[in-house]
Structures are given as structure tokens and as C-alpha cells.
Amino acid sequence: MVNNKTDILIYGAGIAGLWLFHTLKRSGYDVLLLEKNFIGGGQSIASQGIIHSGLKYTLAGKVSPLARAIGAMPDRWREALNGSGPVDLSPAKNKVFSQNLLIPSGPLGGLVETLGKTALGSTKKIPAAQWPSGVTSSGFDGTLMEMGEPVLDIPAVICALAKPYKNSIRKNNNATIEAKLTIYTAAAGNEPAAKQNGHAAGLETQKRPLLMGLMKNAPFVLHAHFVGPSEKPVATITTHKTKDGALIWYVGGAVAERAKDSDPSEVYTAIRKAFAKYMPSLDLSAIQWASFPIDRIEGKSKTGGWLPDTPTIHEAGNALYCWPTKLTFAPLLANMVMKKIENAGIKPSSQQTTDWSFLPEADYATAPWDSVKWTKDNSGKQG
Ligand SMILES: Cc1cc2nc3c(=O)[nH]c(=O)nc-3n(C[C@H](O)[C@H](O)[C@H](O)COP(=O)(O)OP(=O)(O)OC[C@H]3O[C@@H](n4cnc5c(N)ncnc54)[C@H](O)[C@@H]3O)c2cc1C
């Protein structure tokens, strides 16, 4: 007869579930992580992987509660990337520990002063003589700042979290599992599960759609926000590599804030416009284009902001329903859950890790840049 008992059962192997699972495993708990689709999640594998220091949320000149809560997170991630925290991400390759703010000359220049004064994050102005050659030759005219915010290679991070304990990550086939506590980190899957379990009273979530832009054959490595007049950057660009080695610019920010079923050429045109303003000498003629529609899902903001200031946990019966709000917050969410586990008196079991091989294996998710269809997009105009 198979053993179907465990200390902790987690549903959903995005960053929230994986970080928590890895933490619990390293603390000696017997844990089973069940995933409906692929290890790496829906949003997590599609995220830009920026570990915010809160600075992005001070761009309008005020320090919001979200900015304050997020300020401690880069240190947690740096510890993990260096292998010195409760989670070991040291095997994750392609470590990037800073990114840039491009602030155009003109009225926004005053922002530099604000950024200089804010206590959040570490920023420094880069003298023009030390700009990366790609930025210099792009025709950018303004202030270039460096921020101490890591940018993650998400597929590598997911693998570092999952691989050491892969036998305890399985495909969810609705097998009956007994656990002392069940934790849902299933994003859009949390609410249906709560309804099914009779736990939905008081639970409210929100979805924010994006149509992300992807640019293949990018001319150089760039991790940067194009800073505009509002709190949301005009564009946020991170650089990734496809499995066959092509350089990709993955573009979010205001250009991507639109309905998922918008015409992709709208995103390409918005991106071209942003580059025409911030990097006017850049030749985009070799670029191939793609778009990627996705929803961000989180607990409903109760403070009037466009997203909650911290992770959300909905507690009901013997279950926790969790949303990190940002990938950045995965360590904070795990700490919040660990406290609840300790307060409930659930101790690591003395039994050996259960053999879950009677459940189907789960495969890793594919990054958007390895799954989208590319087009030349001659429809979008520069400028
Ligand atoms: C385009 C984009 C860019 C982003 N960029 C950033 C960024 O740069 N920095 C940042 O901090 N945040 C960013 N975010 C936000 C961040 O990605 C999310 O907050 C975070 O990834 C959510 O993690 P999660 O584990 O809760 O959800 P997900 O990654 O969506 O994972 C949920 C998992 O649960 C599984 N699941 C669903 N139902 C079930 C079920 N019944 N049983 C088992 N499993 C189930 C799903 O298949 C999925 O694998 C971005 C989001 C998007 C969409």
C-alpha cells in the first residue's frame, strides 16, 4: 500500500510554491508539491525577473508602503544567489546584480535628485564616459543611473529551487493526500480551490492583464527602465537568451499594459516609439517581433494602490491560500507561512521523505522566448 501522508502539501509550482517548498525541505519537513501544468508556473516563467528594491515605486517622487515593504528583498535574493540564505540559488547561472534607469534630459532630470535622496535601494549616477557602448551609440541623451537590483535568469532559478528535491514535485492528478497543512500557491487556481473547499468567504483577488513585447536579435545586453512622468516606466527591458543562443529584449512597463487580446502591432508600435525617444540612433531593422499575453494575479488591493503592499494570505480551515504579489516577495511570503506553521506547532516529521513515485512526474515550463512565434512586423513605424 502506498503512503499518501505528508507534513505539508503545496499546490502550485510557481516561484511562491517553489521557494516555500525548498525552504521547508531544507528545514527537514516532508513536503509534496503538486503542479497542474509545468514547474515554473504561469506568471513566474513569464516574469522579467527583476528583484525590485522599491525604487521603481518612488518614481513619482513619493515613497509608498509597497516601496518600503519591498526594500529588504534584494538582500534576501542576493543571499540566496550567493548560497548563504535559507534557500540555495547558487547553482543558478547568469547572475546579474544591477540594472539601469534611463532618465531623459528635461524636466524629469529633477528626478535624479529625488532618487539621490531616497533611502531605498542603492543607486549611483554613471558618468557618460563610463556608459556601456550600446547605450552611448544608441543616441540616449539624459542621465544613466545604476540600481542594485538583481535581474534573475528565471529558468535557472526555477531549476535551482526544484532540482535538489525533484522527486517530491509531482503532477497533480487529484490523488487523495493527507497533510497536516495544505498550502495553495496556485495563483489563478487558488480561488476555484477555495470555493471547492468551502473556504471562499472573504477571499478577493484581482487580475491585471499584460501584452508583453519580445524583440529577437537584440543588439546588446540591456536591463533597464525607460523612466517617464508616471510611476510606471515607459518601458522596462530585460535581456534573455533563447535555447539556440539568440539575444532577446523582453519588454514590459507601460507599453505592455493593455488587454491581452489587443492587436500585437499596438505593442510593437509603442515599443518603437519608446526606442525612438530614448535610443533614437538604434537600428531596429534586424529585429523580429513577438508578443506574449498574460495576467498578473494577486490578492485584491485594499489600500487604494494598484496592487497590494505585501503578499496576501487567506487562511481558512486547515489551508492557506497565498499570492506573493511580486516575484520579489517570494522570500517574504515564505517567512510569513513558516511563522504560521511554527505557530500551529507543526514540526518536521522524523520519517524519511515519502516516496511519491506513484504520482506522475512534472516537467519544467518553457520560457516565452522559446515558445512564441516570431514575425518581421513591417507594420509598426518607428517614431
Ligand atoms: C509578464 C510579467 C512580468 C513580471 N515581472 C516581474 C518582475 O520583474 N519582478 C517581480 O517581482 N514580479 C514580476 N511579475 C509578477 C510575478 O511574476 C508574480 O507575482 C509571481 O510570479 C507569481 O508567482 P506564483 O507562484 O504565485 O504564480 P505562478 O507563477 O502563476 O504559479 C502558479 C502555479 O500554480 C499552478 N496551478 C494552478 N492551479 C493549480 C492546481 N489546481 N493544482 C496545482 N497547481 C496549480 C499553475 O499551473 C502555476 O504553475 C511579473 C508578472 C508578469 C506576468
The ligand as a Gaussian input file, in Angstrom:
#p B3LYP/6-31G(d) Opt

LIG

0 1
 C        4.970000      39.498000     -17.642000
 C        5.204000      39.577000     -16.165000
 C        6.370000      40.170000     -15.690000
 C        6.619000      40.233000     -14.319000
 N        7.792000      40.757000     -13.902000
 C        8.077000      40.774000     -12.582000
 C        9.340000      41.262000     -12.131000
 O       10.197000      41.667000     -12.928000
 N        9.567000      41.270000     -10.791000
 C        8.650000      40.827000      -9.884000
 O        8.917000      40.886000      -8.690000
 N        7.436000      40.349000     -10.286000
 C        7.141000      40.294000     -11.604000
 N        5.945000      39.796000     -12.030000
 C        4.993000      39.242000     -11.044000
 C        5.412000      37.802000     -10.700000
 O        5.738000      37.100000     -11.859000
 C        4.288000      37.096000      -9.941000
 O        3.892000      37.846000      -8.825000
 C        4.769000      35.717000      -9.444000
 O        5.467000      35.024000     -10.450000
 C        3.575000      34.890000      -9.002000
 O        4.077000      33.644000      -8.598000
 P        3.095000      32.477000      -8.222000
 O        3.949000      31.313000      -7.842000
 O        2.077000      32.948000      -7.250000
 O        2.234000      32.192000      -9.567000
 P        2.542000      31.395000     -10.888000
 O        3.920000      31.576000     -11.351000
 O        1.463000      31.777000     -11.845000
 O        2.394000      29.866000     -10.473000
 C        1.169000      29.299000     -10.108000
 C        1.245000      27.807000     -10.449000
 O        0.101000      27.129000      -9.903000
 C       -0.287000      26.125000     -10.833000
 N       -1.658000      25.704000     -10.559000
 C       -2.831000      26.343000     -10.855000
 N       -3.880000      25.624000     -10.411000
 C       -3.363000      24.505000      -9.827000
 C       -3.934000      23.371000      -9.185000
 N       -5.258000      23.231000      -9.049000
 N       -3.110000      22.412000      -8.716000
 C       -1.749000      22.525000      -8.842000
 N       -1.158000      23.587000      -9.438000
 C       -1.956000      24.562000      -9.921000
 C       -0.097000      26.814000     -12.181000
 O       -0.036000      25.870000     -13.246000
 C        1.226000      27.533000     -11.959000
 O        2.312000      26.697000     -12.280000
 C        5.665000      39.716000     -13.398000
 C        4.498000      39.120000     -13.871000
 C        4.265000      39.030000     -15.235000
 C        3.025000      38.356000     -15.717000

